[in-house]
Amino acid sequence: MIGRYRVIEKIGRGGMGGVFEVEDETGARFALKVPIVDVNPAGEVTRRFAREANALRMLDHPNLVAAVDVFVEAGHLFLVMEKVEGRTLAKLIADGAVEPRQALVLTRQILEGVGHAHAQGLVHRDLKPENILLVDMGGWERVKVIDFGLVKLMGDVADAFGAAALTRTGIVFGTPAYMAPEQALGRAVDGRADLYAIGIMLFEMLAGRLPFSNPDPVALLRMHAKAPPPRLDEMVPRRPWCTPPLVALVDGALVKDPAHRFANASVMTALLDDAFGSLDSVI
């Protein structure tokens, strides 16, 4: 037993904690997340875990995993989340390039969930295919964005939780293959960094490969920071579905300077809808 929850089995391990399937006294099943190491309750890992718990409790959107309960036991924080089952976007991509309309439908759902988080003052900072679950809804798949372990609180939200001290300019958090240039350089980030990561995932779904690839993570971060991204229409030449609006959507998400990137998820969603419409005449 952990608190009022009985542990059923280990599910996996996230960026900041191990995840277990648990059930409460009614038999309802949930996912419980616990820090991956024993730490002093006042330590960095515990504070980051507390920040994730507080962040998740602020979110209420069908495309985001829901937080159910947060409690402390034996000096450690535990986070209870809705239990979500489905394949990851990483698995879908590994099976081959994704059909364009499907890629845009999934990307739109990611934008809707992440946009909701941004409206609450939260930035994910580690969006990648492994953190996108696709839940079978019987004929279509619902996106669930998971693992806000590297979330950054902004503005008044950050002040309320004292998170500003935890995120210091010059320290890099995230996954190199999907990291925005400003994030790779250790600079301050906002929601536009998430939009860059979404653009990388969309490129990967459509092209079947990442725009930047290097086994050396430092070199890969340098590519995100400085190297111009390949154009989608050069990676998939002579594909009728690679329309100018679709190319513009991907290009706009991968702009190096966040000041010239999409201002917010709503702006990117509007251009995504234009790109989706442009497919009607070609496929």
C-alpha positions, 0 to 999 in steps of 0.5 A: 500500500502507498497511502490509500492505494494498492500497488498492482504492477510497475508500468514504466519509468518517466523522466522524473519518476517511476510509474505504477498501476494502483487501485483505490478502495473502490477498485478504480485503477490509476497510474501513480508516479513516484520519484526515481531516487530517494531524496531529501524532501527539500531537494531539487528532485522533490521540488520538481516533482511537487511542481509537476503535481501542482501543474497537472492539477491545474489542467483540465483538457481531454488531450492532457492526462488528468491528475487525480490526487497528490499526497505525501508519505514518508517524506516523499510526494506521490502523484496519482493520474488517470490511467491511460492506455494506448500506443505512443506516437513514437510507435506509430512513427516507427511503423512508417511515415504517417498519412498526411491527414492523420498527421495533421489531425494528431498534431491539431489535438496536441496543439489543443492540449498544449495550448490549454496548458499554455493558457494556464501559464505552463510550458511542457518543455519536453514534447516528443513522440514518447510523451504522446499517447494515442488512445483508441476511441473506436474508429479514431485516436485521441491524443493524450499528452503525458509527462509534465516532469519538465514543465516550466511555470510562468508569470504569476503561476511561477511566483505562486509555486516558487518555481522561478528558483528551479529554472535557471538560465544556462541550464538545459532541460529536455530531449535534444532531438526536439529541443527549440534553439533557445532551449538548446542554448540554455535561454529562457523559454515560453510556449513557443518552444513547445510549438517548435517541438510540435513542428519537429514531430510533424516533420518526422511524421510526414517525412519519416525522419527527423530534420536534424540527426546526430549521435552526439547530443551536443552536436545535435543541440548545436544544429537546432541552435544554428543549422537551417532546417531542411525543407519538407518539400525537399525531403519528400519531393514530388509528393502531391500532398506536400502543398505550399500551406503544409510546407509553410506550416512546418517552416513556421514552426521551425523558425530559429528566433522565437520572436518570428515563430508562431506566437501561440498554439491558436495561430499555429492551429489556424495555419494547420487548418489551412494546410488540412484544407489544401489537401482536398484538391490533391489527395 
